[in-house]
Amino acid sequence: MRLGTCYFPEHWDPSEHQRDVDLMVQARLDIVRMGEFAWSRIERESGQFDFDWMDRTLDRMHSAGLEVCLCTPTATPPKWLVDRYPEILPVGPDRQLRDFGSRRHYRFASTVYREQSERITEIVAARWGQHPAVTTWQTDNEYGCHDTTFSYAPDDLRAFKDWCAARYATPDALNRAWGNAFWSQEITDFDQLWLPVGAVTEINPACALAWRRFGSDQVVDFNRSQVELLRTHSPGRRVAHNFMGFFTEFDHHRVAADLDIAAWDSYPLGFTDMSPLPLAQKLEYMRTGHPDIAGFHHDLYRGMGDLWVMEQQPGPVNWAPHNPAPLPGMEHFWIWEAWAHGADVVSFFRWRQAPWAQEQMHAGMLRPDGQPDAAFYAAQRAAQERDQWFPNGVPANVQAPVALVLDYESLWAQEIQPQGASWNPLWEAMRWYRAARESGLTLDVVGPGADLNGYALVLCPASAIVDPARVDQLAAASGRVLLGPRSASKTPELSIPEGLAPGAMTQLMPIKVVRVGSYRSEWSMGCELPDARVVRWREQIETSLTPQALAEDGGGLWYRNGLVDYLAAALDDDGLRRFIADRACEQGLNCEVLAPGERVRVRGAMRWHANSGLAPVEGAQGALGQGQFSITP
């Protein structure tokens, strides 16, 4: 339960650096992230290095007792590098070059850029990897941000062809896997492959899924190459990457497998504004953030490694469609929210608001004039409370009673073929998460290979692609397993299973999905489940099992086989909340009826009770207004 900030000493006159360090100590900070965009200051021209400014900054940090998370600067290749190697620049889906002038202007599949990124990573790791201030590394910055996971240059196509040749071995095997007899897409040589963009109409979905896997593999390999160099030249230091919210373009579980810390960048107000929430809820949580957006991502990334919030919103930001000021006290609220969800570090972005360039409207812990702002005082207060409330050490992270399983390939499958404009698989998973939290439950969000023993309830809301190993893990789970609609509805190559859905899961749930339908978001239908209506998605089932509940048209809606339940439709928010709460109660879990913005989270002996909603709620220590919380044993 430590605090940090993101600092850019290269942005400020050296005469101000010592004052910055002194103020960081006053703010009760523990760790400072630096260097992610500093390549042009480290290497001003090819082979011409300036290390002194960073040497002095690291020495100052160490003298003040501050730890440093140093970054590889590869998210912003400098202009001289782009001029020398223009082929590193990405190409957009419109086949237009995405040129220099902002950030993330490189291609993951560029062998030239891979060499350059490894070169500068090795240089900074060798120079500062043994410095006593440096305790942590961050690779690059926000992989994939600004739609940069994929590029569509000729070299990218060449790399994709090689990837497909390695995966499928022969063109005939690829043709069978992709169903290329359809629309006369068969190939006789891997050189005939194409980029999955710019076609007259829908791209072959198996090709689109292969492209997603290829792009994800490029990110995994790029990150791994940096991690290996950092571990070689800076042994004993931990390695992180800062992931993002609402982002599914690569498999975060696989990237995180090479890391020690799964960090993410938390901006509750921007994410609320950009979410699929109804307008009324966006307005209610406009200045606090929806209570489950940050919570879901905290739990998601804590399931991949030690959790850090590498960038915490410090006030109004600059990049969302609308950027309101947080309610007074929310910066303090967000620190404790992250700690309650298991974060080891909460680090505000940024230290001082820049008065120029692209992020000049993004608040910091200091204002542009260098004076402390709200996040500065929030950090001081949270540090004092932490020391006061937990004098014998912070609460441990322990396994929650409920697990939600999320895997990226299943999300990709449903993003590629949603079969309905209102179907958003990530948001559907977040609706299940929200339904559980609205009943006062604490969750872990886990990956597809997680050990499920010890969980009383396992939620699988979006598992469209399931291999036999996952079926075995679900079968071995000690608690009740809830399967959502579309479970195991696709093969690994994005086809309908030979025996129909739920494919590999039939041994867990002996049913057959014989027809599906997607419906407008305005449509709903009644059913026998308490408080519930069927919305957006409905399946027709053949089975010898007796339905546990029917829809109003007489079709089966909920099926049970031992400790496994299957929902053959999407439920509205109230119905989903009641359904999950009832299953939790069957498993002996204690559920609470919470107000719309009220949430609880348990971390060891700490119970976090918070209110993000407009209406006050009653807490153990009195009424909680919007943006207020309490902590009790």
N, C-alpha and C positions, 0 to 999 in steps of 0.2 A: 504494500500500500504506500507507494512512493509517488513523488511528484516531479514533473519535468517541464521543459519548454524546448521549442525549436528556435535556434539562434543562427543568425547569418552575420558573423563578424565581418565578412567581406563587404557588407552593405554600409558599414559605418566607419567613421574616422577612427583610427587606432587610439586617439586620445580619449575616446568614449568607452573603450573596452573594459577598463578596470572598473569604471562606474557600473557598467552592466553586470559584471561579475558580483560586485558588492550588493547590488539590488537583488540578484538571484538568490544570494544567501539570505537577504532580508525576507524574501518571499517564501523561504523554507523549501526551496527546490533541492532535489537530490541528483538529477541527471539532466544533461543538456544534449540535444541532438544537433549535429552540425554537418555541413559539407555536401549535402545531396545535390546542390546545384553549383558547385564551386569549381568545376573543371577549368574554366577559362582563367581563374585566378591561381590555380595550382600549376597549370601548364599553359603559359601565355602564348606560346608558339610551339610548334613541334619540337620536343626535346628541350625546351627552355622552361625550367621549373622555378617556382617561387614557393619555398616551403616555410620561410621565416615567419610569415604572419600567422600560419596555423601552429607552428612551434610555440610561438609566444602565447597564443590563445589557449592551447592545451596546458602550458605551464601555469597560466593564471587559474584555469579551472582546477587543476590539481592542488595548487597552493590553497585554494579556497575550500577544498574538500568536496568539490563537485565531480561526479563521474561524467563521462562523455560517451554518447552513442555516436560514433563516426560513420559516415555513409560513403559508399562508393558513388562517384559523381556522374554516373553513366546515363542519368535521365536527361541530361542537357549537353550533348556533344557540342563543343565550341565551333565558332564559325570557321576558324582555320582548318579544322578537321573536315567539316562539310565541304569546304572549297577543295580540299585535297582529295576527298573520297565522296563525291556527290552520289555515288551509287548506294550509300547507306540510307538515303532518304526514303521514307515510305511512300507508297502509291495508294490512293484511296479507292473505294469501290467504284467511283466514277472514272477510274483509270487516270486521274489527274495527280501530278506530283504534289505531295504535301511538303512544302518548302520550309526553310529555316525561318525563324522569327518568333517562336514561342518555346515549347519544350516537347520532350518525348518524340523528337524527329529522327527516329531510327527504325530499322526493320530487324525483328528478332532473327529472321532467317539469313541476314546478311553475314557472310563469312568474314568480310572485311571488318564489319563493326564488331563482330564477336572477338576478333583478334585485338581490336583497339580497346574494347571494354575490359578484356583480360589484362591487357598491358597496363592501363591506368589503375585497375584494381590492384595488381601486383605492386605497382609503384607506391600507392598510398598505404597498402598493408605493410609493405616492407619499411616504409618511412615511419609510420606511427603505430604499427601493430603492437609494439612492445612498450609504448608510452604508458606510464602508470595511470593516467587519467582515463585512458580508453578501456572501458570494460565491456562494450557492446558494439556490434557493427550492424548497420542496416544496408541491405543490398538495394541499389538503385532507388526508385521512388514510384510507388503506385503503378505497378505493372498494368498496362492496358488502358490507363486513363486517356481520355480524349479519343476513344475508339482506335487505339493503336496496337491492339493484340494482333490484328490481321493487316497484311499489306498485299497488294495485288500487282507487284512488279514481276517482270519476267523471271528474275531469280527466285522469287517466291513460288512461282509455278514450278520451276525446276526442282526446288526443294520438296514441294508437295508430290511431284511425280516420284521422286526417290523414296519419300515416306510411304507412298502407296505400294511401290514395288517391294519394299521391305515387309509391309504388313500382309499383302495378298500373294506375293511370290509370282503369280502368273496373271496375265490379263483375263483369262477365262475365270479364274477364281474371283477376281474383282467383279466381272460381269455378273456372276451368279449372286455374289453378296449384295450388289447394288440393284439387282433386277434390271440390268441394262437392256434386256430385250424390249422393255417398255419404251416406246417412242424412239426406237432404233438408235439407242445410245451405246451399243456394244463397241468395244475397242479391241484391237489386235496387238497393240503395243502401248506400253505406259507413256510413251511420248505423245500419244494422242489425247491424254488427259487435259482437262480444261479447268480454269478458275471458276468457282461457283458464284459468279456474279455477272450481272449484265445480260442475262438470258431474257428471251421474250416473255416467259412466264416462270412458274415455279421450278426451281432447281430440283433435280433428283434428291430426295431427302437423305438417302444414304451417302451421297456425295457431300451434301452439306454437313452431315454428322462427321464424316471423315475429315473434312476441312476444319471443323471445330476441334477434333482430337489432335490433328496436326498442329494447329495454332497453339493449343495447350501444351503440347510436347515441346514446342519451341521455347515457350516461357520457362517450363521446367528445366530444360537444358541450359538456357541462358543463366538462370538463377544458380543452378548447381555449379556452373563453371566459376562463378564469383565466390560462392561459399567455400569451395575447395581451396581456392587461393587464400582466402581469409583465414581458414583454419590452418593452413600451412605456415603463413607468415605472422599470424597473431594467435598462437595457441592459448587456450584457456579462456578466450573471450567468447561471448555468446553472440549468435547471429540472428537477426530479425529481418522481416520485410513488412512494410506497411500496406496492407490490403485496403480495399474500399468497401463501401456499403452498396447494396443493390447491384452487385457486379458478379456476373456469371460466365465471363468469356473464356476463362481457363479454369482448370481444376485446382482450386486452392488447397485441397488436401494433399495433392501430390507435390506442390511447391513447398508447403509447410513441412513435409516429411524431411526435407533437407535442412530445416531451420530449428532453432531452439525456442524462438519466440514468434508467435503469430500475432502481429500487431495490426491495428486497423485505425482508420482516420474517421472520427466520429463528429458529424455535423448534424445534430438532431433537427434543427429548424429547416435547413436546406433539404434534408431527406424527407421531412414531413411535407414540405411544399411540393416536392417532385414525386410523391408517392401516389398510388391509385386510390387513396382514401377519398371518401365523399367530401364535397366542399365544406359541409357543416363541421366535419371532424377536423379538416385542415384549419378552419377558423378557430375551433376550440383550442387546438394545441399549437397554434401559430407561434406562440412565444415561449413554449415549454418543450416542444417536440412530442410526438405521439409516444406514449409510454412503452410501446413494444418495438419500436424501430431500433433504438439504441440497444435495448435489452436483447433482442434477437441476435444482433450482430456481436454483442459481447459474448453471448453464449456460443454462437457459431465459431468464433475464432478461439475461444477458450478450449473448444473441443479439438483444436489442431496443435496446441502447444501452450506454453505459458503466455498469458494474455497481457498485452500492453495496448493502451490507447496512445498511439504515437502522435496523433494530432487530435486534440480536443477543441471544439469550437469555443472561442474566448469572448464572443460578442457577435455583432452583426458581421456577416461575411459578404462576399462579392459575386458568387457564381451561380446562385439559384435564381429562378425567375423572379422571386421576391425575397428580400433579405431583411426581415424585421429584427429589431433589437430584442434580445431575450428579456423576459421578466427579470426584475431585480432579484438576485440570488440564484439564478439558474446555473451560472458557472460553478458555484459551490455545490448545487444539487447534482450536476452531471459528474463531478468528481466522486461523490459518494455512491451514485448510481453505478458507475463503473467498478468501484471497489466492491460493492455488494455483489456484483456479478462475477467477481473473481479476478479483477485486473490487478496486476502487480505494480504497474506504472500508469499514471495519467499525465500526459504531456500536452500542454497547450501549444497550439499553433496560432500565432507565432509569438516571439518575445516582444518585439516592437513593431508596431504598425508602420509599414513603409509609406512614405509620402509621395512616392512615384511608382511608375511601371504598372504592370497588369493587376497587382493585388493591393493597390493603394487603398481600396475600400474595404479591405479585410482587417478586422480588428486584431489587436494583439494584447499581451499582458501589459505593455506600455502603449500609451498613445503616440501619435507621430511626433509630439513634442518631447517625448522621453519621460513623461510623467506616468505613474502607475494608473492602470485602469481596473475594471471590476475583477478580471481574472487574477490579477496580482493579489488582491485582498482575499479572493476566494481560496487561493492556495495557502496563504498564511492561516486562514481560519480552519481549513480542513486539516492541515498538519497539526495544529494545536489540538483540535478535537481528537484526532487519531491518537496522539500521545496521551491525552487525558483519558480517553475511553478504553484504550487497550495498552495499559502500561506494561503488561507482561507478554506482549507480542500480538500480532494481528491474527484474526481468525483464519483457520485453514480452509482451503477449498476441499469439499467432500462431494462424493457422488450424489446427484439429485435423485429423487424418486422416479422421475419421468425422463425418458429420452425421446428426442425427435431425430429421426434419421434423414439426412440430406445428402444427396450425391449429385454431382454436377452433370454427369452424362445423362441422367434422367431429366434434369432441367433442360439440357440442350435438346433432347428428343422432343419434348413438348413445346419448346420455343420454335423449333423447326416446323413441326406440324401441330399447332395448337388445336386445330379442328374447331375453332370458335374464337371470335374476336375478343370475347370476354374472359378467355382462359389465360391466366398468367401463373405458371407453375411455382415460381418463387413466392409470389404473393399468396398463393394457396397454402404453401408451407407456412408462411408467416401468419396466415389466418388460423391455422391449427395451433401454432405457438401462442397466438393471442388468446384463443379460446381457452387453452390450459391456464394461462396466466390470469385471465379474468376470473378463474375459480380459485385463485390463490396458490397455484401449484408452482414449484420451482423445477426448471428443466435443464438438462444438458442437451446441446445440439451436437450430434455425433456423425461421423462419416460412415460410409457403407461397410467398412471392415471392422467396426468397433465391436468390442466385447459387450454384449447386452445383458450379461448376468448381473443380478442385483437390482435391476430396474423393475418396479412394480408395473409400469405401463410403458409401452414402446409405441410411438406414433410414427407411421410411415405414410405421409400425406402425398408424396410425389415420386414414388419409386417406380418409374415407368420401365426401366431396364434393370433386370435382376438376374444375376448369374447363380449357378447352383450353390456356390460357396455362401452367398448371402442368404439363400433359402435355408441352408444348414444353420447359419447363425441365428436366424429368426426362430427356427424350430427349437433351438437350444435355449432361447431366452427364458428366463425364470418367471417373467411376468406376462401380462396380457398384451397382445400385439393388435394394434388397430391399423388396418390397411385402407387407404383411401381409394376412390375411383381411379381408373387408369393404371392400377398397380400391375406390373409385369405385362403391360399391354404391348410391348415391343421387344423384338430381339436385339442383340447388340448391333446389328446392322440396320436397325430401324425398319423392320418388317413386322407384319402381324404374325404372332407365333403360329406354328402349324396346327396346334390343337386349340387355337384361340386363347385370348386372355382368360385367366392370369398366368398363362404360360408356365414358367418354372415354379410358380407359387401354387400350382394346382394341388400339390401334396399337402400344403398347409390349408388351402381353402378349395375344396372340391366343387368348384362351380365353373361355368362356361359363359363368358360374355359374348352373346350372339348378335347384339346390335347396340350402338351408342348414338346419342344425339346431343348436340350442343344447342343452347337456347339463348335468346336475347337476355341481357341483364335485367330487363324490366319484367320478365316472366317468372312466375313461381307456381308451385303446386303443393297442396296440402299432403300430409302423411300422418302415420300413426305415432311417429316419434314425438315426444313432448316438446312443445315450444318451437317446432321445426317446420320449415318449408323447404321443398326441393327447389334448387336454383341452378341455372347455367348448364348443368351436365347431368345426363341420366343414362343408365345402362339397363339393358334387358338381359336377364340371367336365366340360364337353364341349369338345374341342379336337383338332386334328390333331397337336399337340405330343406328344412322348413324355415321360411323367412321369420325373423324375429320381429319385423315391422314391415308394413305395406305402404306404398304410396296410394293416393286417393283413387288412382286408376286401377288399383288391384295388383300392380306389379310389386315384386319383392324389392326391398330397399336396404335391409340390414340382415346379414347372414352371420352365423356363428358356427365355428367348428373347434371345439375344445377351447384353448386359450387364444384363438385367433378370431377377430371380427373383421368383416368386410362391409364397407359402405358402397353401395352401387350408385351413388349420386352425390353431388355437391349439396351441402346444406347451407342455409342462411346463417348469419353470424349467431343469432340466438340459439338456433337449433344445434349448431356445431358445439357451442359452449356447453349446452345441457348434455349433449351426447357424450362428450369427453369427460365432463364432471361425473356423470353417472357411471361410466366405466372406471374412473378413478376411485369412486366410492366403493364399487364392487371389489376393488383390490385393497381396500382398507385405508386408502389415503384420505386425509382430512381436506375437504374443500370448503372454501369460503365464498359467500356471495358478495362480490366486490362492486363498488360503484364504477361507472364507466372509466374514469381516469385513475382509479385506485389500483395500486400494485404492491405486492410483497415479494421479497427475495431473501432467501436464507443462505448465508455463508458461514459455515461452522456454527458458532454460538451467536452470530449476529443476525438479527432480523431487521431488514430494511422495509419500512412501510412508507409509501410515498403517494402523493396525489398530483397528477398532472392535469386533472380536469377542472372545469369551471366551478363546480359545486363543492363546498367543503365536505370532508369526510371525518369520521370520528376515529382518532388514533388512541393508542395506549396512554399517550401523554397530553390528550386534549385534541381539539379540532385541528385538522390540517387543511389549509387553504391551497389554492392552485400554486404549484411550485414549491410545496413544503414537504418535509419528510421527518421521520423519527427513526431512531435506532434503539432497539431493546435486545436484551439477551433472549 
